[in-house]
Amino acid sequence: MSHNPILQNETAPQGASLAWAEVRRHLKLDEHGLIPAIAQQHDSGEVLMMAWMNLESLDETLRTGRVCYWSRSRQRLWRKGEESGQVQQLIEARLDCDGDTLLLLVDQTGPACHTGRRNCFYNAIHDDQVEVISAALIDPATLYRKS
Amino acid sequence: MSHNPILQNETAPQGASLAWAEVRRHLKLDEHGLIPAIAQQHDSGEVLMMAWMNLESLDETLRTGRVCYWSRSRQRLWRKGEESGQVQQLIEARLDCDGDTLLLLVDQTGPACHTGRRNCFYNAIHDDQVEVISAALIDPATLYRKS
């Protein structure tokens, strides 16, 4: 923890800055080399999804402005929307206080969720039930059908 | 994956429901028995922080309505605000499509971040710099000083 330069910002005033290259070198990744990334629609504040990044996907996202994750199930780079067309344009990437989580402010084209819903958090725990609280905007069969 | 009942909701219409007890039994926890939990201020949409829960902390949170995490650094239950007084009241807990991430809609008292800032995501990556984009609301020395 003492080598994590992001911790210098804990007591820093608004407007202070550190070199990204230095922070990046000491980024707190998990044992698989990954960091969780929360995607939030930049204007509405809606939390769209959470996925994972490795350094390569983060670098590509910052370079291209189009969000790229690391797919744990497929063990490869996952350029969000590469199959569905539902891409995420990066507005701003933020790191939390201890540098182990990313918040991505994005502009999401269409639904973020593979089910066709706008966001992935549609299962609300209400007492002893888990209730579906939103409907698909698009039939997922259409999303993933190649033309 | 085939034993995860939450997947039944992928194609379910709005209003459909499953028994929480059944979903809970098959919750997709990581190798440490944990699930990431994003805390979002329920009315403003501000993403406050991300932390981790085990089943015990999730059960307590749902039972009491006061958010309790699992502290990975201290390896014990962490009742948010137990030292600082900056508690989180649960408004609604939601699970994502594959049941491996929680979104907690909360009502946060004061700052969520141990630095005294309202939220933990104050480090914005701007080109080659990481810039502090918000100021502390409260001096953290005051937050954690016992009276």
Chai-1 contact restraints between the chains, C-beta under 6 A:
chainA,res_idxA,chainB,res_idxB,connection_type,confidence,min_distance_angstrom,max_distance_angstrom,comment,restraint_id
A,N9,B,N123,contact,1.0,0.0,6.0,A-B,restraint_1
A,N9,B,V132,contact,1.0,0.0,6.0,A-B,restraint_2
A,E10,B,T115,contact,1.0,0.0,6.0,A-B,restraint_3
A,A12,B,V132,contact,1.0,0.0,6.0,A-B,restraint_4
A,Q14,B,V132,contact,1.0,0.0,6.0,A-B,restraint_5
A,Q14,B,S134,contact,1.0,0.0,6.0,A-B,restraint_6
A,Q14,B,A135,contact,1.0,0.0,6.0,A-B,restraint_7
A,A16,B,V132,contact,1.0,0.0,6.0,A-B,restraint_8
A,S17,B,Q129,contact,1.0,0.0,6.0,A-B,restraint_9
A,S17,B,E131,contact,1.0,0.0,6.0,A-B,restraint_10
A,L18,B,V130,contact,1.0,0.0,6.0,A-B,restraint_11
A,W20,B,I125,contact,1.0,0.0,6.0,A-B,restraint_12
A,W20,B,D128,contact,1.0,0.0,6.0,A-B,restraint_13
A,W20,B,Q129,contact,1.0,0.0,6.0,A-B,restraint_14
A,W20,B,V130,contact,1.0,0.0,6.0,A-B,restraint_15
A,V23,B,V130,contact,1.0,0.0,6.0,A-B,restraint_16
A,P36,B,P36,contact,1.0,0.0,6.0,A-B,restraint_17
A,I38,B,I38,contact,1.0,0.0,6.0,A-B,restraint_18
A,Q40,B,V47,contact,1.0,0.0,6.0,A-B,restraint_19
A,G45,B,G45,contact,1.0,0.0,6.0,A-B,restraint_20
A,V47,B,Q40,contact,1.0,0.0,6.0,A-B,restraint_21
A,V47,B,L103,contact,1.0,0.0,6.0,A-B,restraint_22
A,M50,B,T101,contact,1.0,0.0,6.0,A-B,restraint_23
A,E92,B,A124,contact,1.0,0.0,6.0,A-B,restraint_24
A,A93,B,I125,contact,1.0,0.0,6.0,A-B,restraint_25
A,R94,B,F121,contact,1.0,0.0,6.0,A-B,restraint_26
A,R94,B,N123,contact,1.0,0.0,6.0,A-B,restraint_27
A,R94,B,A124,contact,1.0,0.0,6.0,A-B,restraint_28
A,L95,B,N123,contact,1.0,0.0,6.0,A-B,restraint_29
A,D96,B,C120,contact,1.0,0.0,6.0,A-B,restraint_30
A,D96,B,F121,contact,1.0,0.0,6.0,A-B,restraint_31
A,C97,B,C113,contact,1.0,0.0,6.0,A-B,restraint_32
A,C97,B,T115,contact,1.0,0.0,6.0,A-B,restraint_33
A,C97,B,C120,contact,1.0,0.0,6.0,A-B,restraint_34
A,T101,B,M50,contact,1.0,0.0,6.0,A-B,restraint_35
A,L103,B,V47,contact,1.0,0.0,6.0,A-B,restraint_36
A,L103,B,F121,contact,1.0,0.0,6.0,A-B,restraint_37
A,C113,B,C97,contact,1.0,0.0,6.0,A-B,restraint_38
A,T115,B,E10,contact,1.0,0.0,6.0,A-B,restraint_39
A,T115,B,C97,contact,1.0,0.0,6.0,A-B,restraint_40
A,C120,B,D96,contact,1.0,0.0,6.0,A-B,restraint_41
A,C120,B,C97,contact,1.0,0.0,6.0,A-B,restraint_42
A,F121,B,R94,contact,1.0,0.0,6.0,A-B,restraint_43
A,F121,B,D96,contact,1.0,0.0,6.0,A-B,restraint_44
A,F121,B,L103,contact,1.0,0.0,6.0,A-B,restraint_45
A,N123,B,N9,contact,1.0,0.0,6.0,A-B,restraint_46
A,N123,B,R94,contact,1.0,0.0,6.0,A-B,restraint_47
A,N123,B,L95,contact,1.0,0.0,6.0,A-B,restraint_48
A,A124,B,E92,contact,1.0,0.0,6.0,A-B,restraint_49
A,A124,B,R94,contact,1.0,0.0,6.0,A-B,restraint_50
A,I125,B,W20,contact,1.0,0.0,6.0,A-B,restraint_51
A,I125,B,A93,contact,1.0,0.0,6.0,A-B,restraint_52
A,D128,B,W20,contact,1.0,0.0,6.0,A-B,restraint_53
A,Q129,B,S17,contact,1.0,0.0,6.0,A-B,restraint_54
A,Q129,B,W20,contact,1.0,0.0,6.0,A-B,restraint_55
A,V130,B,L18,contact,1.0,0.0,6.0,A-B,restraint_56
A,V130,B,W20,contact,1.0,0.0,6.0,A-B,restraint_57
A,V130,B,V23,contact,1.0,0.0,6.0,A-B,restraint_58
A,E131,B,S17,contact,1.0,0.0,6.0,A-B,restraint_59
A,V132,B,N9,contact,1.0,0.0,6.0,A-B,restraint_60
A,V132,B,A12,contact,1.0,0.0,6.0,A-B,restraint_61
A,V132,B,Q14,contact,1.0,0.0,6.0,A-B,restraint_62
A,V132,B,A16,contact,1.0,0.0,6.0,A-B,restraint_63
A,A135,B,Q14,contact,1.0,0.0,6.0,A-B,restraint_64
